[in-house]
Amino acid sequence: MAATSMDSYLQVLYSTVDAKKTPLPTSWSCKDKDNFIKLSHMQLRAHYKGYSLSVKDTSCVRSDHPIPLACGLYYFEVKVIDKGIKGSIAIGIGTKKMNLSVLPGMQKNSFGYLGNSGGKFWGSEVGRAYGPPFTTNDTIGCGVNLVARQIFYTKNGKNLGEAFSGTLFDVSPVLALYPTVGLQSKGEVVEANFGQSRFLYNIKNDIKELKKKVASSIIDFPIKNEHSRLPAVFHSLVSSYLMHQGYYSTAESFARCTGQELDKELLSIKSRQRIQDLVSSGRMEEAINTTLACYPTLLDSHSNLFFLLKVHHFIELIGTLNNKSFSAVSLEAATASLFALQHEAENDVEMKETSSRDSHLDTVTDSAEDDYHEMEADGPGPSNAFASQGNISRTRRHVTDEGLNRRTVMRIIQLGRELLIQKSTLEKQYGVNETNNDILAKAFSLISHTNRPLEGPLSELFDTTQREVLGDAINSAILEANQLPKKSALHLIIGYVRELLLIMAQNVVPCLPNTTREQPTKFSSELMTKRTCIRTSDLYF
């Protein structure tokens, strides 16, 4: 199976495992093996090279990574390439502390299934009858159910039933478990399958069934003295999320269905929804106008946000030039104006209203404006966009595509000059902001692609995700200004649950056998730390 296919196969089996943080076993370890073990075939095949004179010549090897606790149910297979002289091959699991000179199962914190007898062993050299013996060409699978604390084996794709559970599976859940194989006689060769090829046994069905059982246990879990409150709590969670995100109509419908009353203080979500809709549709000018009208002081106190809104308006304006045409005169004037603006941005020259530079820009801008007036003699000139903190007006009248393009170019030039002035002002007040510099540089770079900006190398600037991030930032700023949480209660709860699941996956699942409440584990300590992070002020439902 190819590497990509193997990754996808394992991802299907172990979808809850973050392989970057808790890698799955991929081969036998070249470090954690006895000297009599030789590895080959990408460290998946183990050869016994010992003397096999006595049990002291036993050699073991374990996997390169332990079984991630997040697996729930982990499975691997080992094929017997050659049973050797005696077939004293033991397949099972063990901890890091396991002695690699003793077969798995015949020492503490290890479990094994022995080939020449078919017996099962756990922490002792005295075993019990379990399954049939196995020999050359047989494939033995080992499944470790970390939820139910059970181990089972398969032979050639057939489940042999439970081998260890309950008191027999007495290894501490704190200890990491490794797939392990032990060899004891000359000629013994085995090859592991950790998912690099499809298993003979259909473990996928077992995993699916386990997930169903876990889901059912969660759903059926009794919550004492809370039954009457739960529906109201859940309804409040959903309602607060809808209002926080600005889904007013949906929030109203949900409130009617559940018999809730919307908080009058949160009816401002109509304005937030309107602003977010404008941003998501690329109508930045209207979004700024609406924000100033509804929250006059908001953009004053969030100057970087105001700057980014104007930059994105600049970007959207250039986007309107896509595939539009100019006359030869207006194109020359527009190009000269835009490149003069780009030159200032690239050289980081401070803008001054009375400088000779403005005279040059005014000259080329006037040239484009003259062309425009030739076409629309009775039309008003371009509005002074964002003057006096964004006192924006939209000109609503019908013009030809060429006239509209010329006016758009003049607005782009004026807006670009204002952005340079605002950038300089922000840097004097707050220092250099690399995010602002980067987005402005990219925006000005679009000038080189005014013919087809939506298809050029900077087309990602027009991606809807850019608008979504900006819309969320405005929404958070409005919520903060109204002394409301930046995130909804549902968002916070999901975040806490994800963090707790990560702690559980990396440490010990609580309430398992052999854990005591008198001795706090690392998990319980981290859990209490997370609990102290949850403030009632964060959950405003």
C-alpha positions as CSV (number, residue, x, y, z in Angstrom):
1,M,0.0,0.0,0.0
2,A,1.4,3.4,-0.9
3,A,2.3,5.9,1.8
4,T,-0.7,8.2,1.1
5,S,-3.1,5.2,1.0
6,M,-1.7,3.9,4.3
7,D,-2.2,7.4,5.9
8,S,-5.8,7.5,4.7
9,Y,-6.5,4.0,5.9
10,L,-5.1,4.7,9.3
11,Q,-7.0,8.0,9.4
12,V,-10.2,6.2,8.8
13,L,-9.4,3.7,11.6
14,Y,-8.1,6.2,14.1
15,S,-9.8,9.5,13.3
16,T,-9.6,10.7,16.8
17,V,-5.8,10.5,16.9
18,D,-3.6,13.5,16.3
19,A,-0.6,11.8,14.7
20,K,1.6,14.9,15.0
21,K,1.2,14.9,18.8
22,T,0.8,11.2,19.5
23,P,2.2,9.2,16.6
24,L,0.9,5.7,15.8
25,P,3.3,2.7,15.7
26,T,4.8,2.5,12.2
27,S,7.6,-0.1,12.5
28,W,9.7,-2.1,15.0
29,S,12.1,0.1,16.9
30,C,15.8,-0.2,15.9
31,K,16.6,1.1,19.4
32,D,14.2,-0.8,21.6
33,K,15.2,-4.4,20.7
34,D,17.5,-7.1,22.0
35,N,20.8,-7.7,20.3
36,F,19.8,-11.0,18.9
37,I,17.0,-9.4,16.8
38,K,17.8,-8.2,13.3
39,L,15.4,-6.0,11.4
40,S,14.8,-5.7,7.7
41,H,12.1,-4.8,5.2
42,M,11.7,-1.2,6.4
43,Q,12.1,-2.4,10.0
44,L,8.9,-4.4,9.8
45,R,10.5,-7.9,9.6
46,A,12.2,-9.3,12.7
47,H,14.8,-12.1,12.4
48,Y,16.1,-14.1,15.4
49,K,19.9,-14.4,15.3
50,G,20.5,-15.8,18.8
51,Y,21.9,-19.1,20.0
52,S,18.6,-20.6,21.2
53,L,20.4,-22.7,23.8
54,S,18.0,-21.7,26.7
55,V,15.3,-19.3,27.6
56,K,18.0,-16.8,28.5
57,D,18.6,-16.4,24.8
58,T,15.1,-14.9,24.3
59,S,15.0,-11.7,22.3
60,C,12.1,-9.1,22.0
61,V,11.5,-6.0,20.0
62,R,8.8,-3.4,20.5
63,S,7.2,-0.8,18.2
64,D,8.7,2.6,17.6
65,H,5.8,4.4,19.2
66,P,3.3,3.5,21.9
67,I,-0.4,3.0,21.3
68,P,-2.1,6.4,21.5
69,L,-4.8,6.5,24.2
70,A,-7.0,8.4,21.8
71,C,-7.3,5.3,19.6
72,G,-9.9,3.7,21.8
73,L,-9.4,0.4,20.0
74,Y,-6.0,-0.3,18.5
75,Y,-5.1,-3.3,16.3
76,F,-2.0,-4.7,14.6
77,E,-1.1,-8.0,12.9
78,V,2.0,-10.1,12.8
79,K,2.7,-12.7,10.1
80,V,4.9,-15.7,10.8
81,I,7.3,-15.9,7.9
82,D,9.1,-18.8,9.5
83,K,8.4,-20.6,12.8
84,G,12.0,-21.6,13.1
85,I,13.0,-24.7,15.1
86,K,10.6,-24.5,18.1
87,G,8.0,-21.8,17.1
88,S,8.5,-20.1,20.4
89,I,7.0,-16.9,19.2
90,A,5.0,-14.7,21.6
91,I,2.9,-11.8,20.3
92,G,1.4,-9.2,22.5
93,I,1.9,-5.8,24.2
94,G,4.2,-4.5,26.9
95,T,5.4,-1.3,28.6
96,K,8.6,0.6,28.1
97,K,10.1,-1.0,31.3
98,M,9.6,-4.5,30.0
99,N,12.7,-6.6,29.9
100,L,13.6,-7.4,26.2
101,S,15.2,-10.7,27.2
102,V,11.9,-12.2,28.4
103,L,8.9,-13.1,26.3
104,P,5.9,-10.7,26.4
105,G,3.4,-12.1,28.9
106,M,6.0,-13.8,31.1
107,Q,6.9,-10.6,33.1
108,K,5.0,-7.8,34.8
109,N,2.9,-5.3,32.7
110,S,3.0,-7.5,29.6
111,F,0.6,-9.8,27.8
112,G,1.4,-12.5,25.2
113,Y,0.0,-15.3,23.0
114,L,2.5,-18.1,22.5
115,G,2.8,-19.9,19.2
116,N,3.9,-23.4,20.0
117,S,1.3,-23.9,22.8
118,G,-1.5,-21.5,22.0
119,G,-1.5,-20.4,25.6
120,K,-2.0,-16.8,27.0
121,F,0.4,-15.3,29.5
122,W,0.3,-12.2,31.6
123,G,2.9,-11.3,34.2
124,S,3.9,-14.9,34.8
125,E,5.7,-17.9,33.2
126,V,2.6,-19.9,34.0
127,G,-0.1,-19.5,31.4
128,R,-3.6,-20.6,30.5
129,A,-5.1,-22.3,27.5
130,Y,-6.5,-19.8,25.0
131,G,-6.4,-20.5,21.3
132,P,-4.9,-22.8,18.7
133,P,-1.1,-22.9,18.1
134,F,0.2,-20.8,15.2
135,T,3.0,-21.6,12.7
136,T,4.6,-20.6,9.4
137,N,2.3,-18.4,7.2
138,D,-0.2,-17.8,9.9
139,T,-1.2,-14.2,10.6
140,I,-1.9,-13.3,14.3
141,G,-3.7,-10.1,15.1
142,C,-3.8,-8.3,18.5
143,G,-6.5,-5.9,19.5
144,V,-6.3,-3.6,22.5
145,N,-9.5,-2.0,23.7
146,L,-8.4,0.9,25.9
147,V,-12.0,1.8,26.7
148,A,-13.2,-1.5,28.0
149,R,-9.7,-2.5,29.1
150,Q,-9.6,-5.7,27.1
151,I,-7.2,-7.6,24.8
152,F,-8.2,-10.1,22.1
153,Y,-6.4,-12.0,19.3
154,T,-7.2,-13.1,15.8
155,K,-5.8,-15.9,13.7
156,N,-5.9,-15.6,9.9
157,G,-8.7,-13.0,10.1
158,K,-10.9,-14.9,12.6
159,N,-11.5,-13.5,16.1
160,L,-10.4,-15.9,18.8
161,G,-12.3,-14.0,21.5
162,E,-11.3,-12.1,24.6
163,A,-7.9,-13.0,26.1
164,F,-7.5,-10.5,28.9
165,S,-9.9,-8.2,30.7
166,G,-10.9,-6.9,34.1
167,T,-8.4,-8.0,36.8
168,L,-6.3,-9.8,34.1
169,F,-5.7,-6.4,32.4
170,D,-4.1,-5.0,35.5
171,V,-1.5,-2.8,33.9
172,S,-1.8,0.8,35.1
173,P,-3.5,3.1,32.5
174,V,-0.8,5.7,33.1
175,L,1.8,3.4,31.4
176,A,2.2,3.5,27.7
177,L,1.7,0.2,25.9
178,Y,3.8,-1.0,22.9
179,P,3.1,-3.7,20.4
180,T,5.8,-6.4,21.2
181,V,7.0,-9.6,19.7
182,G,9.3,-12.2,21.3
183,L,11.5,-14.8,19.5
184,Q,13.4,-17.7,21.1
185,S,14.6,-20.2,18.5
186,K,16.8,-20.3,15.4
187,G,15.2,-19.4,12.1
188,E,12.2,-17.5,13.6
189,V,11.1,-14.6,11.4
190,V,8.0,-12.5,11.7
191,E,6.7,-9.4,9.9
192,A,4.4,-6.8,11.4
193,N,1.6,-4.9,9.8
194,F,0.8,-1.7,11.6
195,G,-1.6,-0.5,8.9
196,Q,0.8,-0.2,6.0
197,S,-1.5,-2.8,4.3
198,R,-5.1,-3.8,4.9
199,F,-5.6,-6.2,7.8
200,L,-6.9,-9.7,7.3
201,Y,-9.4,-9.1,10.1
202,N,-12.0,-6.4,9.6
203,I,-11.2,-4.3,12.7
204,K,-13.1,-1.4,11.2
205,N,-16.4,-3.0,12.2
206,D,-15.2,-3.4,15.8
207,I,-14.1,0.2,16.0
208,K,-17.5,1.4,14.6
209,E,-19.4,-0.8,17.2
210,L,-17.2,0.6,20.0
211,K,-18.0,4.2,19.0
212,K,-21.7,3.4,19.0
213,K,-21.4,1.9,22.5
214,V,-19.5,5.0,23.8
215,A,-22.0,7.3,22.2
216,S,-24.9,5.4,23.8
217,S,-23.3,5.5,27.2
218,I,-22.9,9.3,27.0
219,I,-26.4,9.8,25.8
220,D,-27.8,7.5,28.5
221,F,-25.6,8.8,31.3
222,P,-27.9,9.9,34.2
223,I,-27.5,13.5,35.4
224,K,-28.9,13.7,38.9
225,N,-31.2,16.6,39.8
226,E,-30.6,18.4,36.5
227,H,-33.2,16.9,34.2
228,S,-35.6,19.9,34.6
229,R,-32.9,22.4,33.8
230,L,-31.1,20.7,30.9
231,P,-33.5,21.7,28.1
232,A,-33.5,25.4,29.2
233,V,-29.7,25.3,29.4
234,F,-29.3,23.8,26.0
235,H,-31.8,26.3,24.5
236,S,-29.9,29.1,26.1
237,L,-26.7,27.9,24.6
238,V,-28.1,27.7,21.1
239,S,-29.9,31.0,21.4
240,S,-26.8,32.8,22.7
241,Y,-24.8,31.4,19.9
242,L,-27.3,32.6,17.2
243,M,-27.4,36.1,18.7
244,H,-23.6,36.2,19.1
245,Q,-23.1,35.4,15.5
246,G,-25.7,37.9,14.4
247,Y,-28.3,35.4,13.1
248,Y,-31.3,37.5,14.2
249,S,-34.0,35.9,12.1
250,T,-33.0,32.4,13.1
251,A,-32.7,33.5,16.8
252,E,-36.2,34.9,16.7
253,S,-37.6,31.7,15.1
254,F,-35.7,29.6,17.6
255,A,-37.0,31.7,20.5
256,R,-40.6,31.3,19.4
257,C,-40.2,27.5,19.0
258,T,-38.7,27.1,22.5
259,G,-40.7,29.8,24.3
260,Q,-37.8,32.0,25.1
261,E,-37.6,35.8,25.2
262,L,-34.7,37.5,23.4
263,D,-32.6,39.8,25.6
264,K,-33.5,43.3,24.6
265,E,-29.9,44.4,25.0
266,L,-28.9,41.9,22.4
267,L,-31.4,43.2,19.7
268,S,-28.5,45.2,18.3
269,I,-27.5,42.0,16.5
270,K,-29.6,43.4,13.6
271,S,-26.9,46.0,13.1
272,R,-24.1,43.5,13.5
273,Q,-25.7,41.2,11.1
274,R,-26.1,44.0,8.6
275,I,-22.4,45.0,8.9
276,Q,-21.2,41.4,8.6
277,D,-23.4,40.9,5.5
278,L,-21.9,44.0,3.9
279,V,-18.4,42.9,4.6
280,S,-19.0,39.3,3.4
281,S,-20.3,40.7,0.1
282,G,-17.3,43.0,-0.3
283,R,-19.2,46.2,0.2
284,M,-16.6,47.7,2.5
285,E,-17.6,51.3,2.0
286,E,-21.2,50.6,3.1
287,A,-19.9,48.5,6.0
288,I,-17.8,51.4,7.3
289,N,-20.7,53.8,6.9
290,T,-23.1,51.6,8.8
291,T,-20.5,51.0,11.6
292,L,-20.0,54.7,12.0
293,A,-23.7,55.3,12.0
294,C,-24.5,52.6,14.6
295,Y,-21.3,52.8,16.7
296,P,-19.8,56.3,16.1
297,T,-16.8,55.8,18.4
298,L,-16.0,52.2,17.6
299,L,-13.5,52.8,14.8
300,D,-11.8,55.6,16.8
301,S,-11.0,53.1,19.5
302,H,-10.1,50.3,17.0
303,S,-7.8,52.3,14.6
304,N,-6.1,49.2,13.2
305,L,-9.5,47.6,12.4
306,F,-10.5,50.9,10.7
307,F,-7.2,50.8,8.7
308,L,-7.8,47.2,7.6
309,L,-11.4,48.0,6.5
310,K,-10.1,50.8,4.3
311,V,-7.3,48.5,2.9
312,H,-9.9,45.9,2.0
313,H,-12.1,48.6,0.4
314,F,-9.0,49.6,-1.6
315,I,-8.7,45.9,-2.7
316,E,-12.4,45.6,-3.6
317,L,-12.2,48.7,-5.7
318,I,-9.3,47.3,-7.7
319,G,-11.3,44.2,-8.1
320,T,-14.1,46.1,-9.8
321,L,-11.6,47.0,-12.6
322,N,-11.4,43.3,-13.6
323,N,-11.7,42.8,-17.4
324,K,-12.9,46.4,-17.8
325,S,-11.5,48.7,-20.6
326,F,-10.2,52.2,-20.7
327,S,-9.7,54.6,-23.6
328,A,-6.0,55.1,-24.5
329,V,-5.9,58.5,-22.8
330,S,-7.6,57.5,-19.6
331,L,-5.6,54.3,-19.3
332,E,-2.3,56.2,-19.6
333,A,-3.4,58.7,-17.0
334,A,-4.7,56.0,-14.7
335,T,-1.6,53.9,-15.0
336,A,0.6,56.9,-14.3
337,S,-1.4,57.8,-11.2
338,L,-1.5,54.2,-9.8
339,F,2.2,53.6,-10.3
340,A,3.1,56.9,-8.7
341,L,1.1,55.8,-5.7
342,Q,2.8,52.4,-5.7
343,H,6.2,54.0,-5.9
344,E,5.5,56.0,-2.8
345,A,4.3,52.9,-0.9
346,E,7.4,50.8,-2.0
347,N,9.8,53.6,-0.9
348,D,7.9,54.2,2.3
349,V,7.9,57.9,1.8
350,E,5.9,59.9,4.4
351,M,2.9,61.7,2.8
352,K,2.6,65.4,3.4
353,E,-0.4,67.3,2.0
354,T,1.7,70.3,0.8
355,S,4.5,68.3,-0.8
356,S,5.5,68.5,-4.4
357,R,4.6,64.8,-4.6
358,D,1.0,65.7,-4.2
359,S,1.3,68.1,-7.1
360,H,2.4,65.3,-9.3
361,L,-0.4,63.0,-8.2
362,D,-2.9,65.8,-8.6
363,T,-1.6,66.3,-12.1
364,V,-2.1,62.8,-13.2
365,T,-5.4,62.5,-11.3
366,D,-6.7,65.7,-12.9
367,S,-5.7,64.2,-16.3
368,A,-7.9,61.1,-15.6
369,E,-10.7,63.4,-14.2
370,D,-10.6,65.6,-17.3
371,D,-11.1,62.5,-19.4
372,Y,-14.0,61.5,-17.2
373,H,-15.6,65.0,-17.5
374,E,-15.3,64.8,-21.3
375,M,-17.6,61.8,-21.1
376,E,-19.9,62.9,-18.2
377,A,-19.9,66.7,-18.4
378,D,-22.7,67.1,-16.0
379,G,-21.6,64.5,-13.5
380,P,-20.2,65.3,-10.1
381,G,-16.6,64.6,-9.3
382,P,-15.4,61.8,-7.1
383,S,-16.3,61.8,-3.5
384,N,-13.6,62.4,-0.9
385,A,-13.7,58.8,0.4
386,F,-13.3,58.4,4.2
387,A,-12.7,62.1,4.8
388,S,-13.0,63.2,8.4
389,Q,-12.8,59.6,9.7
390,G,-14.7,58.0,7.0
391,N,-17.5,60.4,6.1
392,I,-18.3,58.2,3.1
393,S,-20.9,58.8,0.4
394,R,-21.8,56.6,-2.5
395,T,-22.6,58.2,-5.8
396,R,-25.7,56.5,-7.1
397,R,-26.2,57.2,-10.8
398,H,-26.0,55.4,-14.1
399,V,-22.7,55.8,-16.0
400,T,-21.0,53.8,-18.7
401,D,-18.4,51.1,-17.8
402,E,-15.6,53.4,-19.0
403,G,-16.8,56.4,-17.0
404,L,-17.3,54.2,-13.9
405,N,-13.8,52.8,-14.3
406,R,-12.3,56.3,-14.5
407,R,-14.1,57.4,-11.4
408,T,-13.1,54.2,-9.6
409,V,-9.4,54.8,-10.4
410,M,-9.6,58.3,-9.0
411,R,-11.2,56.9,-5.8
412,I,-8.5,54.3,-5.6
413,I,-5.8,57.0,-5.9
414,Q,-7.4,59.2,-3.2
415,L,-8.0,56.2,-0.9
416,G,-4.4,55.0,-1.4
417,R,-3.0,58.4,-0.4
418,E,-5.2,58.4,2.8
419,L,-4.0,54.9,3.6
420,L,-0.4,56.0,3.5
421,I,-1.1,58.9,5.7
422,Q,-3.1,56.7,8.2
423,K,-0.3,54.1,8.2
424,S,2.3,56.8,9.1
425,T,0.0,58.1,11.8
426,L,-0.5,54.6,13.3
427,E,3.2,53.9,13.3
428,K,3.9,57.2,15.2
429,Q,1.3,56.3,17.8
430,Y,1.8,52.5,18.2
431,G,5.0,51.6,16.4
432,V,5.4,49.5,13.3
433,N,2.7,46.9,12.6
434,E,4.0,44.1,10.3
435,T,0.4,42.9,9.6
436,N,-0.6,46.4,8.4
437,N,2.5,46.7,6.4
438,D,2.1,43.3,4.7
439,I,-1.6,43.8,3.7
440,L,-1.0,47.3,2.4
441,A,2.0,46.2,0.4
442,K,0.0,43.4,-1.2
443,A,-2.9,45.8,-1.8
444,F,-0.6,48.2,-3.6
445,S,1.0,45.4,-5.6
446,L,-2.4,44.8,-7.1
447,I,-1.8,48.0,-9.1
448,S,0.4,46.0,-11.4
449,H,-2.5,43.7,-12.2
450,T,-5.4,46.1,-12.7
451,N,-6.4,44.4,-15.9
452,R,-7.1,41.0,-14.4
453,P,-6.7,41.4,-10.6
454,L,-9.0,38.4,-9.8
455,E,-6.8,36.1,-11.8
456,G,-3.3,37.4,-10.9
457,P,-0.8,36.1,-8.3
458,L,-2.5,38.1,-5.5
459,S,-6.0,36.7,-6.2
460,E,-6.1,35.3,-2.6
461,L,-6.8,38.9,-1.5
462,F,-10.3,38.5,-2.9
463,D,-10.9,35.2,-1.2
464,T,-14.1,35.1,0.9
465,T,-12.1,33.9,3.9
466,Q,-10.4,37.3,4.1
467,R,-13.9,38.9,4.4
468,E,-15.0,36.4,7.0
469,V,-12.0,37.1,9.2
470,L,-12.6,40.9,8.9
471,G,-16.3,40.4,9.6
472,D,-15.6,38.4,12.8
473,A,-13.1,41.1,13.9
474,I,-15.8,43.8,13.6
475,N,-18.3,41.6,15.4
476,S,-15.9,41.0,18.2
477,A,-15.1,44.7,18.5
478,I,-18.8,45.6,18.7
479,L,-19.3,42.9,21.4
480,E,-16.4,44.2,23.4
481,A,-17.6,47.8,23.1
482,N,-20.9,46.6,24.5
483,Q,-19.2,44.7,27.3
484,L,-20.2,41.3,25.9
485,P,-18.0,38.2,25.6
486,K,-16.0,38.0,22.3
487,K,-17.0,34.3,22.0
488,S,-20.3,32.7,22.6
489,A,-20.8,30.3,25.5
490,L,-21.1,27.4,23.0
491,H,-17.7,28.3,21.4
492,L,-16.1,28.4,24.9
493,I,-17.6,25.1,25.9
494,I,-16.5,23.4,22.7
495,G,-13.0,24.8,23.2
496,Y,-12.8,23.5,26.8
497,V,-14.1,20.1,25.7
498,R,-11.4,19.9,23.0
499,E,-8.7,20.8,25.5
500,L,-9.9,18.2,28.0
501,L,-10.1,15.5,25.4
502,L,-6.5,16.3,24.4
503,I,-5.4,16.0,28.0
504,M,-7.2,12.7,28.4
505,A,-5.7,11.4,25.2
506,Q,-2.2,12.2,26.3
507,N,-2.5,11.1,29.9
508,V,-4.9,8.9,31.8
509,V,-8.7,8.4,31.3
510,P,-10.3,9.0,34.7
511,C,-12.3,6.4,36.7
512,L,-10.5,3.4,35.3
513,P,-9.5,0.4,37.5
514,N,-6.4,1.0,39.7
515,T,-6.9,4.7,39.9
516,T,-7.7,6.2,43.3
517,R,-9.3,9.5,44.2
518,E,-7.0,10.0,47.1
519,Q,-4.0,10.2,44.8
520,P,-4.5,12.9,42.1
521,T,-3.1,12.0,38.7
522,K,-1.5,14.4,36.3
523,F,-4.9,14.3,34.4
524,S,-6.9,15.4,37.4
525,S,-4.4,18.2,38.2
526,E,-4.6,19.6,34.6
527,L,-8.4,19.1,34.6
528,M,-8.7,21.3,37.7
529,T,-6.5,23.9,36.1
530,K,-8.9,23.9,33.1
531,R,-11.9,24.2,35.3
532,T,-10.5,27.3,37.0
533,C,-10.3,28.9,33.6
534,I,-14.1,28.8,33.2
535,R,-15.6,32.0,34.5
536,T,-19.4,32.5,34.8
537,S,-18.8,35.9,33.1
538,D,-17.7,34.0,30.0
539,L,-21.0,32.1,29.8
540,Y,-23.7,34.7,29.2
541,F,-26.7,32.5,28.7
